[in-house]
C-alpha cells in the first residue's frame, strides 16, 4: 500500500517586512525543528520515494534540510 506523508514547512521568519511572503526564510526555531522531525520520521522507518515542494523559500529549505537528514537519494 502506498502512503502519502505531508510535511508542512518549518517555522518561518517575519523579521524582514520588505520580503514577500513567498521569500520568507526559516527562523532559528524552524532550522532547529527540521532535524527533529526527520529523526521522528527515521525512527518510524518511513520510506520515501519522492519529495515534492513548493518553490517558496521556507518550503524549499525545509524540504532540502529534511531530505538530507533522512538521507533521501531521490
ZIRACOR-V920234 format. One record per helix or strand of 3 or more residues. SS is the DSSP state (2 for helix, 1 for strand). FROM is the first residue (numbers start at 1). LEN is the number of residues. Records with the same first field share a line. If there is no record, write none. Layout:
SS->FROM-LEN ; FROM-LEN
//
This chain:
2->21-3 ; 28-16 ; 57-13
//
